[in-house]
Amino acid sequence: MNDRFEPIGTVAILGLGLMGGSLGLAITEAALAVRVIGFDKDDQVRAKALALGAITHTADSLPQAVADADLIFIATPVRSIPAVFAEAAALMKPDSIVTDVGSTKAGLVEQVGELVPAGVHFIGGHPVAGSEKEGIDAATADLYSGCLWILTPTEATSPAAYGRLVRFLTALECRVLALDPRRHDEALALTSHLPQLVSSTLMGFASDVAKTGEGLPLLTAGGFKDMTRIAGSSPDLWVDIIRENRPALLGLVRRFQEAFGLAAVYVERGDWEGLRGWLGDARVARRSLAAKPGLAPAELVELLIPVIDRPGVLSEITTTVGEAGVNIEDLNIVHSAEGGRGVIHLSVNGRAGAGSARSALEKKGYRVEEEPKAR
């Protein structure tokens, strides 16, 4: 329990899939509310959420769920959020706060803004968290831990209500960022929605090549698996998101097509110096990303640890580093295409931590190299 946060009375969660279920688990585990009421149109999902401890009470209807709620989270697919809000609005009590977890904001904030009853506060929200998995069975209490939670207040937003919501999300161990709704959609089109299209395109293209007589085996090397992981996400979910963010996304898709075409030009012309520079610029940009919210990229040191693929190797490495008093900021495994071995990429904070981790691992017999800085 967070001793510095006074639990609020009642939280209502409308929609108990991956996002809503994980939110409920996080709230109940941290004891941030006295009651967590959940509603889902599927009776079995409601029952499972209750059994898992994601909620403390169930409701048989949307209005019943929100009638006594101080804070309401709408965790349904983004296109359904205005309709869900409209159905529940009549019984929302004065001074209650309503937010959502939708991945698009501009159109949603405008639509819901026209439905908000007097005295009720709606603040659009989007936790930058999730999984390619879906449903209450995939819910976890740590899905939102440390995540960036974007809020999209407007000129009509009550500062007091906004402050209450920020304090709740901070107690949930989220980092809160305020953005204009349209600015949010432009940013997410680049960092979330376009990557989904690229991942799905690559997976579909590779599958077609493997099936159409070229005789190429569909090898699942590390890079391919990393690039196509999110292609396993729900098509219904992503059609909704892309439909809602079509204006911002379409322009980026066109620009991306031009940018990818430049790679073809370098290869076609045999311009290897041009290609080297193009790849190098991307490498520098990638290494400038913080692996963890709040951590400056310059503080990270990446260690490379070749390993044999055997049970327990990852646990042994992470435990060894932890026992050395070093926190792992990021971790990635690149598998060998031949199988049986790979390289663990482990990022730690600062050179002192890197030295301690390296020394501890070498005592265990591991060979450790430091990833050279991009130039």
Summary of the structure (lengths in Angstrom):
residues: 375
radius of gyration: 23.4
end to end distance: 45.7
largest distance: 67.7
contacts: 1149
relative contact order: 0.08
helix: 50%
strand: 18%
